[in-house]
Amino acid sequence: MAKFKVIVSDPSTSKSKVVELDGARAVPLIGRRLGEGVDGSVVGMSGLKLQVTGGSDKDGFPMRPNIHGGVRVSVIVSKSVGFHPKREGERRRKTLRGNVITEDIVQVNMKVLEKPKKAEKPRKERKAKAEVEEPEKEVKEAETESKPSEEGESSQSPAPVSGGESSEKVAQATGS
């Protein structure tokens, strides 16, 4: 049976997670190609959409997108996956793996394409809730303004004068 070490990278957070799949859990990945989209539930991350970006076989040979099939071949390459030339125009024969995941593959690299969106309340509900809260505040403010004071004075009486005047003058101004 196949056994894969799946590395899932999240470009938005620059973090990765390693998941090991073996037996029946690894079967859905067999036959997938590089660049193909996969549902996250295959690797135990439901709600995510993943893309197969690469991998390597049991002997460490990397998968290359332009080699078709699940075969290992020795090809002349000039740059990209599997060979990084030191001089311009340099070419070299390298052994590489094809772009299809087979049972010989050990490591599969994937990246997150889409994350589930957080559940937000629709705009109408948020707007209606905001409108309900605002009138309550206005009612409370109106009640405090129109309430008569405990001494039986009307709400239109002049405000007490402060700033160093004696309490007698304040009492005369308010009429008490």
C-alpha positions as CSV (number, residue, x, y, z in Angstrom):
1,M,0.0,0.0,0.0
2,A,1.0,3.6,-0.5
3,K,2.3,5.8,2.2
4,F,2.7,9.5,1.7
5,K,4.1,12.4,3.7
6,V,2.0,15.3,2.7
7,I,3.3,18.8,3.3
8,V,0.6,21.5,3.1
9,S,1.9,25.1,2.9
10,D,-0.3,28.1,3.5
11,P,1.1,31.1,1.5
12,S,-1.0,33.6,3.4
13,T,0.5,32.7,6.8
14,S,3.9,31.3,5.6
15,K,3.4,28.2,7.7
16,S,3.2,24.5,6.7
17,K,1.8,21.4,8.2
18,V,2.9,17.8,7.8
19,V,0.3,15.0,7.5
20,E,1.1,11.4,7.0
21,L,-1.3,9.3,5.0
22,D,-1.1,5.5,4.6
23,G,-3.3,2.7,3.4
24,A,-6.9,3.6,2.4
25,R,-6.3,7.3,3.3
26,A,-3.6,7.6,0.7
27,V,-5.5,6.1,-2.2
28,P,-7.4,9.3,-3.2
29,L,-4.0,10.9,-4.1
30,I,-2.9,8.2,-6.4
31,G,-3.3,9.2,-10.1
32,R,-3.4,13.0,-9.3
33,R,-1.2,15.3,-11.4
34,L,0.9,18.3,-10.5
35,G,-1.2,21.4,-10.5
36,E,-4.4,19.6,-9.9
37,G,-6.8,20.8,-7.2
38,V,-7.7,18.5,-4.3
39,D,-10.3,18.8,-1.6
40,G,-8.8,19.3,1.8
41,S,-10.8,16.5,3.4
42,V,-8.4,14.0,1.6
43,V,-5.6,15.1,4.0
44,G,-7.9,15.7,7.0
45,M,-8.3,19.5,6.5
46,S,-11.9,19.8,5.5
47,G,-13.1,23.1,4.1
48,L,-9.8,23.9,2.3
49,K,-9.0,23.6,-1.4
50,L,-5.4,22.4,-2.0
51,Q,-3.2,22.2,-5.1
52,V,-0.5,19.6,-5.7
53,T,2.7,21.5,-6.3
54,G,5.4,18.8,-6.3
55,G,6.9,15.8,-4.6
56,S,9.6,13.2,-4.6
57,D,9.9,9.5,-4.9
58,K,11.4,6.9,-2.6
59,D,15.0,7.5,-3.9
60,G,14.7,11.3,-3.6
61,F,14.1,12.1,-7.3
62,P,11.8,15.2,-7.7
63,M,8.6,15.3,-9.7
64,R,8.7,17.6,-12.7
65,P,5.5,19.0,-14.3
66,N,6.6,18.7,-18.0
67,I,7.4,14.9,-17.7
68,H,4.2,13.1,-18.4
69,G,3.2,9.9,-16.5
70,G,4.4,8.4,-13.3
71,V,7.7,7.2,-14.7
72,R,11.3,7.9,-13.7
73,V,13.3,9.1,-16.7
74,S,16.8,10.5,-17.4
75,V,16.4,13.7,-19.4
76,I,18.5,16.7,-20.5
77,V,17.3,19.8,-18.6
78,S,18.5,23.4,-18.7
79,K,16.8,24.9,-15.6
80,S,13.9,24.6,-13.2
81,V,12.9,21.7,-11.0
82,G,15.7,19.2,-10.4
83,F,18.5,21.4,-11.8
84,H,19.8,24.9,-11.2
85,P,22.6,25.8,-13.6
86,K,25.6,27.7,-12.3
87,R,26.4,29.1,-15.8
88,E,24.0,30.6,-18.4
89,G,23.1,28.1,-21.0
90,E,24.3,25.0,-19.1
91,R,22.4,21.8,-19.6
92,R,22.8,18.5,-17.8
93,R,21.2,15.0,-17.9
94,K,19.2,14.4,-14.7
95,T,17.0,11.6,-13.5
96,L,13.6,13.0,-12.7
97,R,10.1,11.7,-11.9
98,G,7.0,12.3,-13.9
99,N,4.0,14.5,-13.0
100,V,1.6,11.8,-11.7
101,I,1.5,10.6,-8.1
102,T,2.1,6.8,-8.0
103,E,2.8,4.4,-5.2
104,D,6.6,5.1,-5.6
105,I,6.1,8.7,-4.5
106,V,6.9,9.3,-0.8
107,Q,6.5,13.0,-0.3
108,V,3.7,15.2,-1.8
109,N,3.8,19.0,-1.6
110,M,0.6,21.0,-1.6
111,K,-0.4,24.6,-1.1
112,V,-3.7,26.1,0.1
113,L,-5.7,27.7,-2.6
114,E,-8.9,28.7,-0.7
115,K,-9.8,28.8,3.0
116,P,-13.3,28.7,4.3
117,K,-14.8,32.1,4.8
118,K,-15.7,33.1,8.3
119,A,-19.4,33.1,9.0
120,E,-20.5,36.8,9.1
121,K,-23.9,38.1,9.6
122,P,-25.5,39.5,6.5
123,R,-25.4,43.3,6.1
124,K,-29.1,43.6,6.6
125,E,-29.0,41.9,10.0
126,R,-26.0,44.0,11.1
127,K,-27.7,47.2,9.9
128,A,-31.1,46.4,11.6
129,K,-29.3,45.5,14.9
130,A,-27.5,48.9,14.8
131,E,-30.8,50.7,14.2
132,V,-32.4,49.0,17.2
133,E,-29.6,49.9,19.5
134,E,-29.5,53.6,18.6
135,P,-33.1,54.5,19.5
136,E,-32.6,53.0,23.0
137,K,-29.7,55.3,23.6
138,E,-31.8,58.3,22.4
139,V,-34.7,57.3,24.7
140,K,-32.4,57.0,27.7
141,E,-30.9,60.5,27.0
142,A,-34.4,62.0,26.5
143,E,-35.6,60.5,29.9
144,T,-32.7,62.0,31.8
145,E,-33.2,65.4,30.3
146,S,-37.0,65.6,31.0
147,K,-36.9,64.0,34.5
148,P,-37.9,66.5,37.2
149,S,-35.4,66.6,40.1
150,E,-36.1,65.1,43.5
151,E,-36.9,68.4,45.1
152,G,-39.9,69.0,42.8
153,E,-38.3,71.5,40.6
154,S,-39.1,71.6,36.9
155,S,-36.5,70.6,34.3
156,Q,-36.4,74.2,33.0
157,S,-35.0,75.8,36.2
158,P,-31.7,77.5,35.8
159,A,-28.6,75.5,36.5
160,P,-26.9,76.1,39.8
161,V,-24.1,78.6,39.5
162,S,-20.7,77.5,40.5
163,G,-17.3,79.1,40.7
164,G,-16.9,80.4,44.2
165,E,-20.3,81.9,44.9
166,S,-21.7,81.2,48.3
167,S,-24.4,78.7,48.8
168,E,-26.8,81.5,49.9
169,K,-26.5,83.2,46.5
170,V,-27.1,79.9,44.8
171,A,-30.2,79.2,46.9
172,Q,-31.6,82.7,46.1
173,A,-31.1,82.2,42.4
174,T,-32.9,78.9,42.3
175,G,-35.8,80.2,44.5
176,S,-35.5,78.0,47.5
